[in-house]
Amino acid sequence: MFVWGIIIATVVSFVASAVLYAIPPVSAVVTRASTPRPGMPVSVQMLSVVVRSLVASCLVAGLMLAADWHGALPGIGLGLALATLPLILLMGGVVHENTALPAAGIHLLDWILKLVLIGAIVGFFA
């Protein structure tokens, strides 16, 4: 059952991320604050998002399996706990690399949404 949870969570988190970044004010902030990599095709960027969502889904599934946790609620709790990791990384980007705070906040929101959705879905299938 974990495999179905991982697959569905990966797709749902990708779609949620796409919806978030398609919201006009969000898109405007990210466009203004980001410097796209030259020569990076959009298809490669999208594949990267899918792969990162897949890795996150596998991580959540593995941790839930190791802890013998079952259900959407423990999955949501785990997703929220894991959201501290992107927070730490984005704080470093803001402090050390001059990442714009609004852009970092959007990326953090993206990861919180992804991890909570992934946790709920994977937990449901646990």
C-alpha positions in Angstrom: 0.0 0.0 0.0 2.9 2.3 0.7 3.8 2.3 -3.0 0.4 3.7 -4.0 0.7 6.3 -1.3 4.1 7.3 -2.6 2.9 7.6 -6.2 -0.2 9.5 -5.4 1.6 11.8 -2.9 4.3 12.6 -5.5 1.7 13.6 -8.1 -0.5 15.6 -5.7 2.5 17.4 -4.3 3.7 18.3 -7.8 0.2 19.6 -8.7 -0.1 21.6 -5.5 3.3 23.2 -6.1 2.3 24.1 -9.7 -0.9 25.6 -8.5 0.9 27.7 -5.8 3.5 29.1 -8.2 0.8 29.8 -10.8 -1.0 32.2 -8.5 -0.2 35.6 -10.0 1.1 37.4 -6.9 3.3 34.4 -6.1 4.5 34.1 -9.6 5.4 37.8 -9.7 7.4 37.6 -6.5 9.4 34.6 -7.6 10.0 36.1 -11.1 11.2 39.3 -9.6 13.5 37.6 -7.0 14.9 34.7 -9.0 17.6 34.3 -11.6 16.7 31.4 -13.9 19.5 29.1 -14.9 20.4 29.8 -18.6 19.8 26.9 -20.9 17.7 24.9 -18.4 14.6 23.6 -20.3 11.3 23.9 -18.4 10.8 20.1 -18.9 14.0 19.5 -16.9 12.9 21.9 -14.2 9.5 20.1 -13.9 11.2 16.7 -13.8 13.3 18.0 -11.0 10.2 19.0 -9.0 8.7 15.5 -9.6 11.9 13.8 -8.5 12.2 15.9 -5.3 8.6 15.2 -4.5 9.2 11.5 -5.0 12.3 11.5 -2.8 10.3 13.4 -0.1 7.4 10.9 -0.4 9.9 7.9 0.0 11.4 9.6 3.0 8.1 10.1 4.7 7.0 6.5 3.9 10.3 5.1 5.2 10.1 7.1 8.5 6.5 6.1 9.0 7.3 2.5 8.3 10.3 2.5 10.7 8.2 4.2 13.4 5.2 1.9 12.7 3.0 4.9 12.4 -0.3 4.6 10.5 -2.9 7.2 9.4 -3.1 10.6 7.9 -2.8 12.5 11.2 0.6 11.0 12.2 1.7 11.6 8.6 0.7 15.3 8.8 2.6 15.6 12.1 5.7 14.1 10.4 5.3 16.4 7.4 5.2 19.4 9.7 8.2 18.2 11.7 10.1 17.7 8.4 9.3 21.2 7.3 11.9 22.4 9.7 14.6 21.2 7.3 13.6 23.5 4.4 13.2 26.3 7.0 16.8 25.8 8.1 18.1 25.8 4.6 16.1 28.8 3.5 17.2 30.8 6.5 20.8 30.1 5.5 20.0 31.3 2.0 18.5 34.5 3.3 21.3 35.2 5.8 24.3 34.0 3.7 23.3 34.3 0.1 21.0 37.3 0.1 18.0 35.3 -0.9 15.0 37.6 -1.0 12.8 37.1 2.1 9.5 37.0 0.2 10.9 34.4 -2.2 12.2 32.3 0.6 8.8 32.5 2.3 7.1 31.3 -0.8 9.5 28.4 -1.2 9.0 27.5 2.5 5.2 27.6 2.1 5.6 25.3 -1.0 7.6 22.8 1.1 5.2 23.0 4.0 2.2 22.3 1.7 4.1 19.5 0.0 5.2 17.8 3.2 1.8 18.0 4.9 0.1 16.6 1.8 2.7 13.9 1.4 2.4 13.0 5.0 -1.4 12.9 4.9 -1.5 10.8 1.7 1.3 8.4 2.6 -0.1 8.0 6.1 -3.5 7.2 4.7 -2.0 4.4 2.8 0.1 3.1 5.7 
